[in-house]
């Protein structure tokens, strides 16, 4: 196996120049490479390459242009992360309210196995998740101020306090093993079907982790696609072989999910923030077109119209 050798900043610059990149300000480029990491920046080179087989940069490609795509991706991650945290807090609040109301507020009450699914195929998952939650109670009971307060003064930690120290992934997994009637009650708060929420939550958890760890976002594809929605239809997203070409397992699919879970005001604000980031990137691009970036994200030309479309309800009103 060939080992990757350490390259100093000057050698990194020469590699990029050798591949056809224009570097006009070496001092600036060194500073950026040192702060941002050559390996991470290099992950944004693909749109600037001549082809999959010709790995040279397109004529005229500058370091600043590739760095602008890197910064755009960071901005989009930060925007989405902010609103994913809103949804995380909402889900924790709604779930703890529903379960506490129905099963009690002491951990000995709400963590009883009988409060969850009776599906025999999910019993191992259920037992494992209950162990994780009980471990969080033991660990955080003395470390987190809120849990310590309740454990010390009341002798128990209610679910609406425990969720503050549970990861979003654990809360999403907990939803997947609730009784169907509890899943339905929680999903009704968002005015969507619980089966859709079951699909959405793992996607949201994955994107939350991606954003938190600064992985490449704009070209990310999820393993599981979301179902077709009325929004695909209203935006007139094209189809190939009767399948929508955008908004299924790309970043725009996440935007469609957020449309259904955020308030109209939150979604409108998020859309404006994303549009501002796109405009800034568009100003900084000259070798490639902004459309090539939006295509990678799965954004249709009329993506901003999603903010003005009235929320569609996919559950029956009682």
C-alpha positions as CSV (number, residue, x, y, z in Angstrom):
1,X,0.0,0.0,0.0
2,X,1.4,3.4,-1.0
3,X,1.6,5.8,1.9
4,X,0.4,9.4,1.7
5,X,3.4,11.6,2.4
6,X,3.2,14.9,4.3
7,X,3.2,17.9,2.0
8,X,4.1,21.4,3.3
9,X,2.1,24.4,2.3
10,X,4.4,25.3,-0.6
11,X,4.2,21.7,-1.9
12,X,0.4,21.8,-1.6
13,X,0.3,25.0,-3.7
14,X,2.5,23.5,-6.3
15,X,0.2,20.4,-6.6
16,X,-2.7,22.7,-7.3
17,X,-0.7,24.8,-9.8
18,X,0.5,21.6,-11.5
19,X,-3.2,20.7,-12.0
20,X,-3.9,24.0,-13.7
21,X,-5.3,26.1,-10.8
22,X,-4.5,29.8,-10.8
23,X,-2.9,31.0,-7.5
24,X,-2.2,34.7,-7.6
25,X,-1.8,35.4,-3.9
26,X,0.5,32.8,-2.3
27,X,0.5,34.4,1.1
28,X,-3.3,34.4,1.2
29,X,-3.5,30.8,-0.1
30,X,-1.0,29.6,2.5
31,X,-3.0,31.2,5.3
32,X,-6.2,29.6,4.1
33,X,-4.6,26.1,3.6
34,X,-3.2,26.3,7.1
35,X,-6.5,27.3,8.7
36,X,-8.8,25.2,6.6
37,X,-6.8,22.0,5.7
38,X,-5.8,21.2,2.2
39,X,-7.6,17.8,2.3
40,X,-10.9,19.4,3.2
41,X,-10.6,22.1,0.6
42,X,-9.6,19.6,-2.0
43,X,-13.0,17.9,-1.5
44,X,-14.6,20.8,-3.4
45,X,-12.5,20.4,-6.6
46,X,-14.8,18.2,-8.5
47,X,-17.0,20.8,-10.2
48,X,-13.9,22.6,-11.3
49,X,-12.3,19.6,-13.0
50,X,-12.4,19.2,-16.8
51,X,-13.9,15.8,-16.6
52,X,-13.9,12.6,-14.5
53,X,-11.1,11.3,-16.6
54,X,-9.2,14.5,-17.1
55,X,-8.4,15.6,-13.5
56,X,-6.9,18.9,-14.5
57,X,-8.8,22.1,-13.4
58,X,-10.8,23.9,-16.0
59,X,-9.0,26.8,-17.6
60,X,-9.3,30.0,-15.5
61,X,-10.1,28.2,-12.2
62,X,-8.7,30.2,-9.3
63,X,-8.0,29.2,-5.7
64,X,-10.4,31.9,-4.5
65,X,-13.2,30.4,-6.6
66,X,-12.9,27.0,-5.1
67,X,-12.6,28.5,-1.7
68,X,-15.8,30.4,-2.3
69,X,-17.6,27.1,-2.8
70,X,-16.1,25.8,0.4
71,X,-17.3,28.8,2.3
72,X,-20.8,28.6,0.6
73,X,-21.1,25.0,1.9
74,X,-20.1,26.1,5.4
75,X,-22.7,28.8,5.3
76,X,-25.5,26.5,4.1
77,X,-24.4,24.0,6.8
78,X,-24.7,26.6,9.5
79,X,-28.1,27.8,8.2
80,X,-29.5,24.3,8.1
81,X,-27.9,23.3,11.4
82,X,-29.7,26.3,13.1
83,X,-33.1,25.1,11.9
84,X,-32.4,21.5,12.5
85,X,-31.8,22.4,16.2
86,X,-35.2,24.1,16.2
87,X,-36.8,20.9,15.0
88,X,-34.7,18.9,17.5
89,X,-36.0,21.0,20.4
90,X,-39.6,20.8,19.0
91,X,-39.5,17.1,18.7
92,X,-38.1,16.6,22.2
93,X,-40.7,18.9,23.7
94,X,-43.6,17.3,21.8
95,X,-42.4,13.7,22.5
96,X,-41.8,14.3,26.2
97,X,-45.2,16.0,26.6
98,X,-47.1,13.1,24.9
99,X,-45.3,10.4,26.8
100,X,-45.4,12.1,30.2
101,X,-49.1,12.9,29.8
102,X,-49.9,9.3,29.0
103,X,-47.4,7.3,31.0
104,X,-46.2,9.5,33.9
105,X,-43.3,11.7,34.6
106,X,-41.0,9.5,36.7
107,X,-38.4,7.4,34.8
108,X,-39.9,4.3,36.5
109,X,-43.1,5.1,34.7
110,X,-42.3,6.4,31.3
111,X,-39.4,3.9,30.6
112,X,-41.5,0.8,31.1
113,X,-41.2,-1.6,28.1
114,X,-45.0,-2.0,27.9
115,X,-45.2,1.7,26.9
116,X,-43.5,1.0,23.6
117,X,-44.1,-1.2,20.6
118,X,-45.0,-4.8,21.0
119,X,-43.5,-5.7,17.7
120,X,-41.3,-8.8,18.4
121,X,-38.9,-7.8,15.7
122,X,-38.1,-4.5,17.6
123,X,-37.7,-5.9,21.1
124,X,-33.9,-6.1,20.9
125,X,-33.8,-2.5,19.7
126,X,-36.3,-1.5,22.4
127,X,-34.2,-3.1,25.2
128,X,-31.0,-1.5,23.8
129,X,-32.6,2.0,23.7
130,X,-34.0,1.7,27.2
131,X,-30.5,0.8,28.4
132,X,-29.0,3.9,26.7
133,X,-31.6,6.2,28.2
134,X,-31.1,4.7,31.7
135,X,-27.4,5.1,31.3
136,X,-27.9,8.8,30.4
137,X,-29.9,9.2,33.6
138,X,-27.0,7.7,35.6
139,X,-24.3,9.7,33.8
140,X,-26.1,13.1,33.6
141,X,-27.9,12.9,36.9
142,X,-24.9,14.3,38.6
143,X,-23.3,16.2,35.7
144,X,-26.0,18.3,34.1
145,X,-27.5,21.1,36.2
146,X,-31.1,20.4,35.3
147,X,-31.0,16.7,35.9
148,X,-28.9,17.2,39.1
149,X,-31.6,19.5,40.4
150,X,-34.4,17.1,39.9
151,X,-32.4,14.1,41.0
152,X,-31.3,15.8,44.2
153,X,-34.5,17.6,45.1
154,X,-37.2,15.2,43.8
155,X,-35.5,11.9,43.5
156,X,-36.4,11.4,39.8
157,X,-35.8,13.0,36.4
158,X,-38.9,13.7,34.3
159,X,-38.8,13.1,30.6
160,X,-39.1,16.7,29.7
161,X,-35.7,17.2,31.5
162,X,-34.1,14.0,30.4
163,X,-34.6,14.9,26.7
164,X,-32.3,17.9,27.1
165,X,-29.3,15.5,27.5
166,X,-30.4,12.9,25.0
167,X,-29.0,13.1,21.5
168,X,-31.3,13.8,18.6
169,X,-30.4,10.4,17.3
170,X,-31.7,8.7,20.4
171,X,-34.9,10.7,20.4
172,X,-35.5,9.8,16.7
173,X,-34.9,6.2,17.5
174,X,-37.2,6.4,20.4
175,X,-40.0,7.6,18.1
176,X,-39.4,4.6,15.9
177,X,-40.3,2.2,18.7
178,X,-43.3,4.0,20.1
179,X,-46.7,2.5,19.9
180,X,-48.4,3.5,16.6
181,X,-51.0,5.6,18.4
182,X,-48.3,7.6,20.1
183,X,-46.4,8.0,16.8
184,X,-49.6,9.3,15.3
185,X,-50.3,11.7,18.1
186,X,-46.8,13.3,17.8
187,X,-47.0,13.4,14.0
188,X,-50.4,15.1,14.1
189,X,-48.7,18.1,15.8
190,X,-46.8,18.6,12.5
191,X,-50.0,17.7,10.5
192,X,-48.2,14.9,8.7
193,X,-48.7,11.1,8.6
194,X,-46.6,9.2,11.1
195,X,-45.2,7.0,8.4
196,X,-43.6,10.1,6.8
197,X,-42.2,11.2,10.1
198,X,-40.6,7.7,10.5
199,X,-38.8,8.3,7.2
200,X,-37.9,11.9,7.9
201,X,-36.4,11.6,11.3
202,X,-33.3,9.4,10.4
203,X,-32.6,11.8,7.5
204,X,-32.8,14.8,9.8
205,X,-30.5,13.1,12.4
206,X,-28.0,12.3,9.7
207,X,-28.0,15.8,8.4
208,X,-27.7,17.2,11.9
209,X,-24.5,15.1,12.4
210,X,-23.2,16.1,9.0
211,X,-23.6,19.8,9.8
212,X,-22.1,19.4,13.2
213,X,-19.0,17.7,11.9
214,X,-18.5,20.0,8.9
215,X,-18.8,17.3,6.3
216,X,-19.4,18.3,2.7
217,X,-23.1,19.1,2.4
218,X,-24.1,20.4,-1.0
219,X,-23.6,17.2,-2.9
220,X,-24.7,14.8,-0.1
221,X,-27.1,12.0,-1.0
222,X,-29.1,10.0,1.5
223,X,-29.5,6.2,1.2
224,X,-33.2,6.5,1.7
225,X,-35.4,8.7,-0.5
226,X,-38.5,10.5,0.7
227,X,-41.9,9.8,-0.8
228,X,-43.3,12.0,-3.5
229,X,-45.1,15.0,-2.1
230,X,-47.5,17.6,-3.4
231,X,-44.5,20.0,-3.5
232,X,-42.7,18.0,-6.1
233,X,-45.9,18.3,-8.2
234,X,-46.5,22.0,-7.6
235,X,-42.9,22.9,-8.4
236,X,-43.2,20.9,-11.6
237,X,-40.0,18.9,-10.9
238,X,-39.2,16.8,-14.0
239,X,-39.5,13.0,-14.0
240,X,-37.4,10.3,-15.6
241,X,-38.9,6.8,-15.7
242,X,-41.8,8.2,-13.6
243,X,-39.4,9.2,-10.8
244,X,-38.8,12.8,-9.8
245,X,-35.2,13.9,-10.6
246,X,-34.9,16.3,-7.7
247,X,-36.0,16.5,-4.1
248,X,-35.8,12.8,-3.3
249,X,-32.5,12.0,-1.6
250,X,-30.6,15.2,-2.1
251,X,-30.3,18.5,-0.1
252,X,-33.6,19.7,-1.6
253,X,-35.3,16.7,-0.1
254,X,-34.2,18.0,3.2
255,X,-35.6,21.4,2.4
256,X,-39.0,19.7,1.5
257,X,-38.9,18.0,4.9
258,X,-38.2,21.2,6.7
259,X,-41.1,22.8,4.8
260,X,-43.4,20.4,6.6
261,X,-41.8,20.6,10.1
262,X,-40.9,24.3,10.5
263,X,-43.4,27.1,11.0
264,X,-44.1,29.2,7.9
265,X,-42.2,32.1,9.4
266,X,-39.1,29.9,10.2
267,X,-39.2,28.4,6.7
268,X,-39.5,31.7,5.0
269,X,-36.5,33.1,7.0
270,X,-34.4,30.0,6.2
271,X,-35.2,30.3,2.5
272,X,-34.1,34.0,2.5
273,X,-30.8,33.0,4.3
274,X,-30.1,30.3,1.8
275,X,-30.9,32.6,-1.2
276,X,-28.5,35.2,0.2
277,X,-25.8,32.5,0.3
278,X,-26.5,31.4,-3.2
279,X,-26.3,35.0,-4.5
280,X,-23.0,35.5,-2.8
281,X,-21.6,32.3,-4.3
282,X,-22.9,33.3,-7.7
283,X,-21.1,36.6,-7.6
284,X,-17.8,34.7,-6.8
285,X,-18.1,32.1,-9.6
286,X,-16.7,32.6,-13.1
287,X,-15.4,29.2,-14.2
288,X,-18.5,27.3,-13.4
289,X,-22.1,28.3,-13.3
290,X,-24.2,28.5,-10.2
291,X,-26.6,26.1,-11.8
292,X,-24.0,23.3,-11.6
293,X,-23.9,23.8,-7.8
294,X,-27.7,23.9,-7.5
295,X,-28.0,20.8,-9.6
296,X,-25.8,19.0,-7.2
297,X,-28.0,20.1,-4.3
298,X,-31.2,19.0,-6.2
299,X,-32.5,22.6,-6.3
300,X,-34.9,23.2,-9.1
301,X,-34.8,26.7,-10.8
302,X,-38.0,27.7,-9.0
303,X,-37.0,26.4,-5.6
304,X,-37.8,29.7,-3.8
305,X,-41.5,29.2,-4.7
306,X,-41.6,26.5,-2.1
307,X,-41.8,29.2,0.6
308,X,-45.0,30.7,-0.8
309,X,-46.8,27.4,-1.2
310,X,-49.3,26.8,1.5
311,X,-48.6,23.9,3.8
312,X,-50.1,20.7,2.6
313,X,-51.7,18.5,5.2
314,X,-51.4,14.7,4.7
315,X,-53.5,13.6,7.7
316,X,-57.2,13.5,8.1
317,X,-58.7,16.1,10.3
318,X,-60.8,14.7,13.1
